[in-house]
Each structure stands twice: as structure tokens, then as C-alpha cells.
């Protein structure tokens, strides 16, 4: 049974750089076991120690989310196409916003604990708080 599996860039180090690999199995769990026998370590990046799909991994069978098809028990057929996608959240803006908020909180705490009223001194304390991070 040939099943085409599309591999995201972040996992291609496990497939020797291949974007698409073939595998076999009656269920998604069987397919991942088969893939791991050919591309060691791949299954470990997708499955938790508890034996479920990592929540930051999205898997689709013929463009259908496996969470609605039985997850690892999703049935597969010859000719199916499986796509593995890492979940994306936040991005660079999310990191920048988190850094800005934490820097602002540190500066606000430093200012309030020192009862600073001068804007220029407050700015210096704020810079020091940011530099300390």
C-alpha cells in the first residue's frame, strides 16, 4: 500500500531532505511506525510519550484534519496523501510583543519602587531594566 507523505521543512533532516516520502499502513499510527523504520526519529517528533499526536503538529489525510478522523486511528487507503504541518502561532511579532511587555513591566516596577518622578531619570531606569534582561 503506497501512501504519499508530505514532510515539512523542519522535519526533512529525518528524511534526508526529501519533501515527499512513501509509506504504508492501515492507520496513521501504522504509517508513522513504518516511516520511523525508514527515517529514524521522525515518529518521536510527532508523537508524545503518552502515545498521542503532539498538539503542535497538524496532520491531514487527503486534506482532512485527522483530529476529526480518529487521530492516530484514522484509516488509510492505498493512494492516500498525508500532509504533516507544524502548527504556527505567534511568530516574530508575538515574541517582540512579549519582550516589550516584560520590559515595560520591569521598567514600571523599577520606577515605582524608586519613586522616581523625573522623566529623564525614569528613562534611564527603564533602559537599565531592559539591559538587565
SULBEL-V227260 format. One record per run of one state. SS is the DSSP state (~ for helix, > for strand, _ for the rest). FROM is the first residue (numbers start at 1). TO is the last residue. If there is no record, write none. Layout:
[[SS FROM TO] [SS FROM TO]]
This chain:
[[_ 1 2] [> 3 6] [_ 7 8] [~ 9 15] [_ 16 19] [> 20 23] [_ 24 26] [> 27 27] [~ 28 38] [_ 39 41] [~ 42 46] [> 47 47] [_ 48 52] [> 53 53] [_ 54 56] [> 57 61] [_ 62 63] [> 64 65] [~ 66 68] [_ 69 70] [~ 71 73] [_ 74 74] [> 75 75] [_ 76 80] [> 81 86] [_ 87 90] [~ 91 114] [_ 115 118] [~ 119 132] [_ 133 133]]
